[in-house]
């Protein structure tokens, strides 16, 4: 039985609280005093600025919003500031870490507008992150709800800053009018102020290299049905980006672009992870630090690995016999799931699906079924459709899924960030939790803290993912570089369902045609660790059981999909990446080379010092070798062009 709880964005305060101060500025520092946020009121407008280790990260950037209660962007008066310490320990069971000890200092600034209505700005500053959110109290009004029409929130970076960001797609663009869906190409060291590809701004998360002296990852968290999903505007020539609301044409023009919620209203949290290097970016937990569970459940929602026929065998493989083959593949690889993609309703049917689910259960494998979310919001014809967009129909479908023994759903083609769409994500998650079903979203928005907010949320796409390896040779050609960008951007803030690990030389069922894989086998093994997703959908095919060394398959049989610790060892987006993750007592270290020439790295791995490890590394051609080695304090890895390595104890 699901217990619905009040959506709350504030962690428990364990330290003392200072009374409101009345000056026109306030300063809050991280517990280690390195990260500082200064809030000031100047000529009726509120601004904040950010420094890290004495270096300017954000120049004075405006705060505020416009709402049905009033305009909180100008003609403001300072109404006080209050500070307190915040500490919370919490656990995660579907994340890149399992235990978090969150410590931060909070600053709450209050401002009044010309109508003497109040808005509060809440800042949380930890050693590597700051998060801030707006709160509009009841203000003694008779109104029970408030509509936020626009934010003026800014991020003003120094002019010498460069970017690693993806453009916001235009509404109703892309295949069958299914965009925006966070599936665009990242910029690489592009100067701030460069116009975005579609002149519509940029999506979260957005990575900035601040004048060559610091890094900042800007994102958003804490959105359920309470707010819109926001993004960044195009930047000005001197580095100012502002918050933009959804485009009016999204979801076929259905629903407003504004956000309406009951008073007191709290917006999403905007987050900025800051560091001298990229370690804080990869290791940050700010997306979950400032949110709370929306629902709780006594049901068990298990992470795991999945075999997936569609990624290489495509639409025609959603038939009974091919799925039996993939269930057998999953059982051989000790994968917990098989994902059956679009057209299963017509090519298998519900009656035969019940039979297939029983067969899968006999093999110790659970099934996840694909659904189209769209209703009339886009033109995607894939079925089953019109089953997820209305509550009564959705719950009836989920009841059948539960009765049949299906373990979860992949819901696709959302195409927008309006509040109505964010509400649909929330409703699907809440209803699915009632029926014990895990949820994976594709063609979808960035997940915003959902691995803590919902017990049955497992992963989302929201990235240019592995299907493009099959669709485009150019994506295969650029994939080594692309793979080194995602750990510092998209995958740093939330689970990412990329769908990694391919061993076919050509990415088609017959391997007589199709895209040519450019990466080495060791690179592919490394992506099982490099990319984090609680349910990891492999690109492996039945052919691989006979054609590959058993040690590669053994690695896939035992590699985890959730982690107790995650650490960046070394790397640079677009060049290379080395990440270490721990599960229990076992460490896994993944290294990939995105550059067009061989790379030799000497890295420190103190967690594996004086331990014997297995190393899957580049061999002849695309092949790999397995080596056993006792490590000292460092290890030297030679990675081929498009090559990689994975170490594990």
N, C-alpha and C positions, 0 to 999 in steps of 0.2 A: 504494500500500500504506500503510495507516494504521499509524503507530507509536504505541502507547499509552504514555504517560509517567505517572509518578507525579504525582498532583494535589498541587501545592505552592502554598502561599499566601504564602510569604515571598520578597520580592525580595532580590537580592544586596546584601550590606552592603559598602560601599566605604570606610567610615570606621572608626576605632578603636572598640574595645569597652571599656567600663568594667566593673570587677569588681562582683560582687553587693554591694550595701550592705545593712546590717542594721537600719536604723531602721524605724519603723512608718509611714512615709509617703514618698512620692516625687513629684517634679515633672518633667514633660517639656514642653518648649516647641517650637513650630514653628521652622524655621530663621530666620524674621524676628522671633521672640519675641512675636508678637501673640496666637497661639493657645496656651493653656496648659491642661494637664490635671494635676490634683492627685489622687493616689491615697492613701487613708488606711485604716488598720485601726482600727476603733472598736468596743469591746465585742464582739470576735470576728467582726465583719462588715466586709467590704471595701466601700469607697465610692470613687467618682470624682466630681470636679466639673470644670467647664469655664468658662474665661473667655476673652473675645476683646477685645483692646484695652482691657483693664482692666474690662470689663463682664461681669457674671455671665450666662452662657448656660444652664448647668445647675447647679443646686444639688446638694449631695451626694446621689448616686444609687447604689443598691446594685449590687454585682457578685456573681456567683456562679451556681452551678447545683447540681442534685441529680442523682445518677447511680447506676448499679449499683456503681461503685467506692466511692462514699461521698457524704456530704452536704458540698458545698463552699459552702453558703450561710450557715453560722453556725459558731461555735466554732472560728474559724480562727486560725492563728498566722502572723505575718509570717516568711517564709523568705528574703527578700532581694529586691533589685531590681538590674537591669542595664540600661545604656543603650548605644545605638550609633547611629551615623548610617547612613542608608540612601539610596542613590542608584541609579537605574536609568533608562536610556533605552530606550524601546521604540517600535515602530511598530504602527499599526492600519490595516487596509484596509477596514473596514466600520464606520466610526465618525464622530463629529462632529468629530474631529481625527485627523490622521494620524501625528503625532510627539509623544511625551510625554517630558519630562525630569522624572522624579519624584524629589523630594528630601524627605526626612522624617527625623525623629528617632524612634527606637524606644525604648520602655520595656517591659521584661519584668519583671513582678512575680510572685513565687512565694509561695504560701500553702500551709500544711498544715492538715489537719483533725484531728479527735480521734483518728483511726486512723493519723495521721502519713503519710497519702497526700498527694501534691502536686498542685496545680493551678497553672498559669501563666496570667496575663492579659497578652496582647501588645497594646500600644498603638502605633500609628503616627500621628504628628502632622506634617502638612505645613502650608504657609502658609494653606490654606483648608479642610483636612479633618482629621478624626481618624477612625481606624478601630480597632476592637479585637475581639479574638477570644480564646477560651479554648483552652488546650491541656492535655490530661490525658496525662502520660507513662506509661510502662509501670509505674512505681512498684514494680518488683521483684515484681510479682504474677505468678501463673501464668496469669491471664486474658489472653486474646488480643484480647478485644473489650470494649467498654463501651457501655452504654445511657444516654443523657442523657434524663432523664425530664421535666425542667423547668429553665428559666432563671429567675433572679430579677432579671435585668438591668433596671435602671430608667433612666428619663429624666425627671428632676424639673425642670420648667421653672418660672421665676418665675410667680407667680399672675396677673400682668397679661398673660400671653401669649395670643395668638389663633392659630387654626388654619386650615389649608387641607388637609384630609385626607378620605379616603373611608372609609365604613364597611365593615367586614368583613361579608359576606353569610352567612346561615345555611346550613349544609350541606343539600344536596339540595333547595334552593329554586330559584326562577326557572324558566325555560322547560325543561320535560322534566328537571327536577332536575339542571341542569348547573352550578349555582353551588356554591361561590364561584368567581368568575372575574375579579375585579378590575374589574368593570364597574358602578360606582356613582358617584353624584354627589358632587363635592367640596363641603365646607363652605367658607364664605367669611367669614373673620374671626370665627369662632365662638370664644367663650371656652373656655380649657382647662377640662376637667372636665365639659363638656356630654356627656350620655349619647349614645352612637352610635345610629344609626337602628334597628339590630337588637339592640342591647345585647350585641354580640359583639366590640367593639373596632374597630380601624382597620387598614387595609392600608398597606404601604409603596408608594411613598415618602410621607413625612408632612412637610409644611412648617409651620414655626412662626415667627410674628412675635413675637420675644421682647421683651415689654414695650415695644414700639415703638422699640427701640434696636438691634436686631440681628435677623438671620435665621438659621434653622437648618433644614436638610433632613435628616431621619433616614431611613435606608434599610438595606438588607442586600445583601451580595454574597458570591460564593464558594460557592454551593450547586450541587452536582452531585447525585450519588446518595449523597453522604456525610452529608447532614443533612436536616432538614425545612426548609420555608419558614416563617418565623415572621412574626408581625404584632404590633401593639400592642394592649394591653388598653384598655378604657375608662380615661379619666383620672380622677384624684381632683379634688376641688374646688380644691386648691392646686397642681395641675399635674403630678402624678406619673403617668407611663405606664410599664407594664412589658411585657416580652416575653411573648407568648403563643404556645403551640404550636398546631398544627392542631386543629380540632374533631373529636371522635370520629366524628361522623356523616358526615364528608366521604368522597367516593368510595363511597357506599352502605355505609359502615361498614367497608370493607375496609382492613386494615392498621392497625398501632398508630399512636398520635400521637407516640410517642417517636422518638429517633434512635439508631441503633446503628452503630458503626463500629469498625474494628480500632484497637488501641492502637499507637503514640500517636495519640490522637484530637484533631483540631482542629475546632472549630465553624465556622459561618459567621462572616463579619465583619459587625459592625454599624458603620454609617458615619454620620458627622454632618458635613455641610458647613456652614461658618459664615462670616458676613460682616456688615459694616455695611450693605451693600446686597445686591441679588440677583445681582450679577455672578458671585460664586463659585458660587452654586447652579446657574446655567445652564452655566457653563464647567467645572465640576468633572469630573475623570476618576477619582475615587476608586473607582468601581465596577470599573474595570480595573486601577488602580494596585496593588492588593494581591492580585490573582489571577495565575495562570500558565496557559498552555495545558494543557489536559487531553490533547488529541490533536494530532498534526501530520499533514499530508497534502501530497503533491506535486500533488494535483489543484487545479484552478482553480475557485473559487466566485465567480461574478461578481455584483456588485450591479446594479441597474438599475431601469427604470420598467416598469410593467405596465398593460395594458388589462384590464378586469374587467367582464364582462357582468352578473354577479349583483347587484352593488350597486344598479343601477337597474332592470335587466330581470328580476331575480329568478330563482327556481328553474327556470322553464320554459325559460330561455335556455341551459341546459346541454345543447344539442343541436348536431348537426353543423353545420347551416347557420348558426346564429347565431354559433358559434365561428369559422367561416370569416370572417364579417363582422367579428368583433372582432380576428382575426389581421390582417385588412386594415387595420383602424383602428390597431392597434399598429405595423404597418409604416409607415403614413402619419405617425404621431407619433414615429417612430424609437424606439419603446419596445422594450426587450429581451425582454419577456415578455408572455404572456397567462395569466391565472389562470382556470382552469376549475373552478367550484365544485361543490357537492354534486349528486348524482344523475347525474354523467357516466357512471357505470358502467352505469346502466340506460337512459339517454336517448341515449347515444352508443355505449357498449360498447368493449371492449378492441380488437377488430379494427378498427373505424372510428377509434378513437383513434390507432392506429398510422398510419393513413392521414392523419389530421389533423396528427400530429406531423411527418410528412414535408412536408405542405403548409406548415406553420409554418416549418420549417427552410428551405424554398425562399424564404421571405420574410425570412429573417434573424431570426426570432422563436422563442424557446424557450417551452415550455409548463410551467406549474406546476399540479399536480392536487391537489384537495381530498380529505382523508380524515377519517373519524370515528375518534377515538382510543379509543372508550369501552369496548369489551367489555361488562361488566355493571355498570360504575360509575355509569351514569346511564341515562335512558330516551330519549335523543335517537335518533330513528329514521333519520336521514339516512344515506345510503350514498354510497360504500363504507364499511363498518364491519367490525370484527373482523379488520382487516388490520395494525394497528399495535401491538396489545397483547401479542402473543406473538412471540418472537424468530424462530423458524423461518418462520412465516407472513410476518412483516414483511420478512425478508431475501429471501424468494422474491418478494414483491411488488416490492421495490426492485430486484431483479435484472431483472424485467420492465420496470420504469420506465427503468432504465439502457439496456437493449437497445432500447427504443422511442425513446430520445432525449429523454425527459422530463428537465427540468432541476431540478425541485424539488417539494416537497410543502408544502401548507398542512394542518396537522393540528389538529383542532378538538375542543372539548368535553372538557376535562380535569377541571375542577371540584374542585380540592383541592390542599393543600400538604403532604400526608403524605410521608414519606421514600420510600414505594413509588412515589408519583406523580413525585417529583423524580427518582427512578431511571429512570422511564419516559422522561422528557424526555431524560435523559442517554443512554439506550440508543437512542432514535430518532436522536439527533444522531450518535452514534458509528457506528451502522449506515449511516445515510444518507451519512456521509462516505466510508465504504468504497465506495459506489456513485456517488460524485460528485454528490450531490444536495443542494441548498440546502434549509433548513428555516425555515418560518414557523409559529408557534404561535398559535392563536386559542382563545377560551374558556379562557384559560390564566393561569398565574401570572405574576408579575413576573419578567422575566429578570434574573438576578443575576450580572453579569459575563460573560455568555455570548459576547459579541462578541469577547472575547479568548480565552476558554477553548476555543471550538469554531470551527474554520475555516469551517464551512459554515452556521453560524447567521446568519440575516439579520435577522429581526424577530419581534416578538410584538404581539398586541393588548393585553390586560391594561389596557383602558381602555374607557370608554363611547365607542364609535367611530362612524364615519359611517353605519353601517347604521341607526342611530337617527334620522338625518336623514330616511331613507325611511320608517321605521316610525312616527315621532311628530312631529306638527306642533310640539308643545311643545319638542322638542329643537331643531328648526329655529329656533324663536323665541329660544331661549337660547344658540344656538351661538356668536354673536359673543363673548359673555362667556366661555363654556366654552373657546373657542380660546385665550383669553389666560391661562388657568390652566395648561394642559398644559405649556407650555415651562418653567414653574417647578417642576413636580411630576413627573408621570409621564415625560415626555420628557427630563427633566434627567438621569435615571440610566441610560437604556437606549433602544435603538431602539423606536419606537412605530408600529405599523401601524394608523394611523387611517383611511387611505383617503381622501385629500383631493382637492380641485379638482373642483367641480361647476359646470357652466354651464347646465344645463337650468333653466328657470324653475320647472317642476313636476317633482318627482322620481319619475317613472314612465315607462314605455316610451312611452306614447302622448302624455304631457304634457297629457292632458285631465283628469287627476285626480292625486291624490297630494299630498304635502307641498309647500308653497310655500317656495321658497328665499328667505331674508331678506337674505343677504349680497350685496355688490356683486361684480362680476366681478374687480375689482382685489383685493378681500379674498381671493377664491378663488385667484388666482394667487399671492398672498403665502403661502398655506398650503403651497405646494409647497416653500418654503424654511423657513417657520416650524416645520413638523413634520419631524422627522428619522426616516427609515427607509431602510436600505440598499436594500430593494426597496420602491418606492413605488407603491401601487395607485391609479390615478386613478379618479375618479368620472365621467369623460368618456364620452360615448356617440357613436355614428356620426353622429347629427344635428349634433353640434357642428362637424363638418368643413365643413358648408355654412353654418351659421347664425352663425358667430363671426368676428371680425376675425382676419386671418392672423397678426398680430403676437402674439396670445394663443397660438395654436397653435405658432408659432415658439419662443415662450418655453418651452412644454412640451417641445418637441423637443430643447432643449439644456440644460435645468436639471439639475444633478447630483443624485445621491441620497446621496453620501458626501462628506466635507468634510476639508479640511486644517486649517482654523481655524474656531472658532465663538466669537462674542462677543455678550454682551448689550449693547445700546446704551441702552435705556431700557425701562421698563415696570413694571406692577404687576398681580398676578394678579386677574383679574376686571374689569380696566379697559382696559389696552392693553399691547401688547408690540412692541418693535422689536429684531430680531436680525440680525446680520451674519454671513455665512458665506463662506469662501474656498475655491475649488477651483482649484489652479494659480495663475494670475495674475488670475483673475476673481473679483470680489466680488459677492455677492448680498445685498441688504438687504431684509428683509420687515417691514412695519408693518401692524398690524391694530388696529382700534378696537372694544372690547367694550362701550362705554357707549352709552346711548340718545340721545346727542346728538353733533353734529359736534365733532371735536377737532382742534386745530392744534398741531403739535409742531415745535419747532426743535431739531434734533439735530446733534451733531458726528460727522462721518464722516471722520476723518483718513486712512483708507486709500483714500478716493476724492477727496481734495482735489486740485484742479486737473486732474481727469480728466473727460472727457465720459462721461456715463452715459445709459442709457435708463431712463425712469420710466414704469411702467404705474400709472396712478392713477385715482381715481374720476372719472367723467364724469357725463352725464345719467342720472337714474334708477339702474338697476343697471349700466349700461354703463360702459366704461372709455375712457381716452384714452392715447395713447402720446406721450411728450414726450422730446426730447433736450435735455440741459442740461449745461453745464460747471459743476461744483460748486466752491464756495469751501471755507472751513473748516467751514461749517455748511450745512444745508439745511432749509427749512421745508416741512412736509407738512400738508395739510389732508385729514383723513380723515372721510368721512361717517359717520353712524350705521351700524353694521355694515359699514363701509368699510375700505379698506386701500390699500396701495401696495407696489410692489416695484421696487427700483433695481438695476441691474446694469451693469457696464462691458464 
